[in-house]
Amino acid sequence: MDKKFYFECRTCGHKIEGFEEWFSNNQSCPKCGDHKINTVYSTNQNDIKKLISPDAKPESLWHYFDFLPLNNKENIVTEGEGIAPIERWGFLEEFAKRKYNLELEIYVNRNDKSFATGTFKDKGAALAASVLKEHGIKEYVVASTGNTATAFAHYLAKAGISCSIFVPYDSLADSEAHIGTYGQKLFRVKGDYAMAKRIAAEYSKKYGILMTGGNLDPLRLEAKKTQVYEMLRVIGKIPDVYIQALSGGTGPFAVEKAIKDLKITGLVEKMPRFLLSQGDRCAPQAHAWEKAKNEGFPEGFEKTYPVYDNPETLIPTIATGDPKMYPLMAPLVKSTGGEIFEVNEEHAVNIARLVGYERVIKIGPASGAGLLGLFEALKRGYIKNGETIFLNMGESANRALDFMKEVAYTTSEVDSVDQCKRFDRENYKKELWDFFDNNY
């Protein structure tokens, strides 16, 4: 077995030596053929205590090298990703107190500050590029709704790896410019994300090129689990509630993986309660969850979910119409006492305006859906007094120019000074908060 780590099949328990065997067997268990594996480390989990101590000064994801599936540090491909600021946002706490009389601590994981592409996907892309480099892989195939595509295009280009990327027809045009600039190949499929994944898989098979392994791919899962280490380092504990916008669900699965690994250290006592939001124009997991909840979660409830072909959505980066991960996601959320629910996509612009005013930052539409998850959760009574909330904010507005044009609505066109009215930011602030007071 690999000295540092090995893989264990979740279905049959077969041990897989490492990526060489995993890749050569088309990212499946050679014994049972399943694609779901756990990464097991020889490193003592208690060693994490030193890495999250007050004296630790991490510079990137690779601060946690001993708990990532890469053998040689010389193969690291990095842009300083993974140490996104975790900030306490008092203006959200004040709203919760004023509107719902809840005393909360609300922390936001600002992935918009990631140095490469300003998205939570940079972590997985950095690990993927490093592992592929370590194993001499020169071509790779990615299917994505947008953010993963841009991150992988960036990091694989940095590693000198050719990347063929398949996106649905409605993916953000701004991503296309970034991918092309990096010298990678984009295929805009005339269909939805499910069709993009199907054609990508056919392309991968036709040319014998390795392809991204989905939401449980260790290249993505192991990198994203480090957000739990960052929670412990910055906040000092695991929060009571974890909120993010839900597409497939790598983030929650990664949190689960880290906490299971850390159980023996005494640093964690429980899983956070997962409150996961989906845009209402493409919310198959939320709709399946609501139906199951109304029926009392009957046995096998997780096997029933709708599939939405070619959804017309305002937030394409989280639009997964065929939620193949729901059979795993739903039991996980239920086990934590969590919820999956929809949010109004049209309100993403309003939350972007509010955050722009209060924090002077620009967020992307998927981040808006995640932040709206907090407001919707408060409205539905999913959050309790005294809780600590961790909100994983997905991405910046770097590749969402049309979205930002909607956000910037304070412009007035004039041709004389008489048409120019004096501006007071306090009046603007009232307009912004009136919207949320009236809707949430």
Secondary structure by P-SEA (a helix, b strand, c coil): ccccbbbbbcccccccccaaaaaaaccccccccccbbbbbbccccccccccccccccccccccccccccccccccccccccccccccccaaaaaaaaaccccbbbbbbbcccccccccccaaaaaaaaaaaaaaacccccccccccaaaaaaaaaaaaacbbbbbbbcccccaaaaaaaaaabbbbbbccccaaaaaaaaaaaaaaaccccccccccccccccccaaaaaaaacccccccbbbbbbcccaaaaaaaaaaaaacccccccccccccccccccccaaaaaaaaaaaaccccccccbbbbbccccccccccccccccaaaaaaaaaaaaccccccccccaaaaaaaaaaaaccccccaaaaaaaaaaaaaaaacccccbbbbbbbccccccccaaaaaaacccccccccccccccccaaaaaaaaaaaaaacc
